[in-house]
Amino acid sequence: MRVPIRRSEILNSTTKTSDDFLSSAALQRYKSELENLVKIKRPEAVKEVQRTAEMGDFSENAAYQMAKGRLRGINSRITSLEEKIKRAVIIKPGVAGKVSIGSIVTVEVGGRQKIFEILGSQESDPLRGKVSYLSPLGVLLIGAVEGDVVKVKTKGGEVEYKILAIE
C-alpha cells in the first residue's frame, strides 16, 4: 500500500533554503515596509472587512470576499517580512583586495568596463549590476583578486571577465 504524501511535505522537501544576506539598506526598506503595513495598510483593510461584512450574507458578498483576500495578503506579507528581518545577516565589508559578499567589482568584459555589486540573492538585480553571490558569475568572482580572469560558460561559449578593481 502506498502512503499518501501531503503537498506541504513535497514543497518543503524540494524548496531551496533562501540565503539571508542583506545590505543594511535592504533591511531598512523591509523594516519601513513592515511598519507601513502594520500601522497603515492592515488597519485600513480591517476597517474595509468590517464595512463589507455589514452588507449581509457572506457567501454572496463579493466585496467582503475581496476585502478578506486583501487582508490575508497583507497578513501574509507581514509574516514574510518579519521572518526575513528576523533571519537577516547584514553584509559587512570583506577583506580588502579580495572579492566577497558586499564588494563592488569593476570588470572588463568584451572590451567594456562593467561594475557589479556582489549581494545576497534577495537583492540580486543583474540589469542594475547587482549580482548574487550564488549566481554563476558571483560564484566565480568570490575570492578572486585584482588582475584575475574568470570565465563564465554560457550557451554562446565562454565569456571572460578580467577584474580591474575591488571596493
GIRAWO-V916629 format. One record per pair of residues at least 24 apart in sequence whose C-alpha atoms are under 10 Angstrom apart, sorted by the first residue. I is the first residue (numbers start at 1). GAP is how many residues later the second one is. If there is no record, write none. Layout:
i={I:I}
gap={GAP:GAP}
This chain:
i={18:18:18:18:19:19:19:19:19:19:19:19:19:19:20:20:20:20:20:20:20:20:20:20:20:21:21:21:21:21:21:21:21:21:21:21:21:21:21:21:21:22:22:22:22:22:22:22:22:22:22:22:22:22:22:22:23:23:23:23:23:23:23:23:23:23:23:24:24:24:24:24:25:26:26:26:26:26:27:27:27:27:27:27:28:30:30:30:30:30:31:31:31:31:33:33:33:34:34:34:34:34:34:34:34:35:36:37:37:37:37:38:38:38:41:41:41:41:42:42:42:42:42:42:42:43:44:45:45:45:45:45:46:46:47:84:89:90:91:91:91:93:94:95:95:96:96:96:97:97:97:97:97:97:97:98:98:98:98:98:98:98:98:98:99:99:99:99:99:99:99:99:99:99:99:99:100:100:100:100:100:100:100:100:100:100:101:101:101:101:101:101:101:102:102:102:102:103:103:103:103:104:104:104:104:104:104:105:105:105:105:105:105:105:105:105:106:106:106:106:106:106:106:106:107:107:107:107:107:107:107:107:107:107:107:107:108:108:108:108:108:108:108:109:109:109:109:109:109:110:110:110:110:111:111:112:113:113:113:113:114:114:114:115:115:115:115:116:117:117:118:137}
gap={66:102:103:104:65:68:69:70:101:102:103:113:114:115:64:65:66:67:68:69:70:71:100:101:102:63:66:67:68:69:70:71:80:81:98:99:100:101:102:111:112:62:63:65:66:67:68:69:70:79:80:97:98:99:100:101:65:66:67:68:69:78:79:96:97:99:100:64:65:66:67:68:65:59:62:64:96:97:54:57:58:61:62:63:57:48:51:52:54:55:50:51:53:54:44:45:48:40:43:44:45:46:47:48:51:43:42:37:38:40:41:36:37:40:29:30:33:34:28:29:30:31:32:33:36:28:27:24:25:26:27:29:24:25:24:38:31:30:27:28:29:74:73:48:72:49:70:71:46:47:48:49:68:69:70:43:44:45:46:47:48:67:68:69:39:41:42:43:44:45:46:47:64:66:67:68:33:38:39:41:42:43:44:45:66:67:30:31:32:37:40:41:42:28:30:31:65:38:39:63:64:25:26:27:61:62:63:24:36:40:41:58:59:60:61:62:40:55:56:57:58:59:60:61:39:40:41:42:43:53:54:55:56:57:58:59:41:52:53:54:55:56:57:40:50:51:52:53:54:49:50:51:52:50:51:49:48:49:50:51:47:49:50:48:49:50:51:50:49:50:24:24}
